[in-house]
């Protein structure tokens, strides 16, 4: 099994990169996990407090469960990936069954900040994008997918997204094996990454 970690700032284009990679391999060979599924359940807090949670800080994530799930997949066992709602800031009672595949991709903004998790990756990727481009994508995404107003998005960007990016996410770039600029638009870099994955897969299959 080949385990790939794809990190990068909010709105950097990580999800697009993952989609482009998946297009190059059969569905039965690739499993994708999202860091966003592993935010801690906050159902014990009032809704007002939940909506103020700093999702860009490592403490918001249950890294222990991510590590446990990656280890189980590497052992050839299936896992139950949590389902997290940004609207309610809680975990659903339902889960998604993920089967072990030849390639497991975990994507998320903070996945390279945790040493124990980093050690489980065979390939570590950091998707880089300019701050203005990331902010533009964050505004569009948070309004459409998370029901936030423009003012709320900008307030959150200044209060937590930007400072957390500078404190935690950007420094984690130094752990990456590959830095991929311009996200999913960088077709050359994605082709090179896919070639590396294929080469490693062939090595694992021998």
Protein Blocks (a to p, Z undefined) as FASTA:
>chain_A
ZZdddeddehilmmmmmmmmmmmpcfklpccddfklmgccfklpcfklmmmpcfkbfklp
cfklmmmmmmmmmnopacddddddfklopacfbdcdddddfbdcdddfklmmpmklmmmp
mbdcdddddfklmmmmmmmmmmmmnopafklmmmmmmmmmmmmmmmmmmmmmmmpmbdce
hijmlmmlmmmmmmmmmmmmmmmmZZ
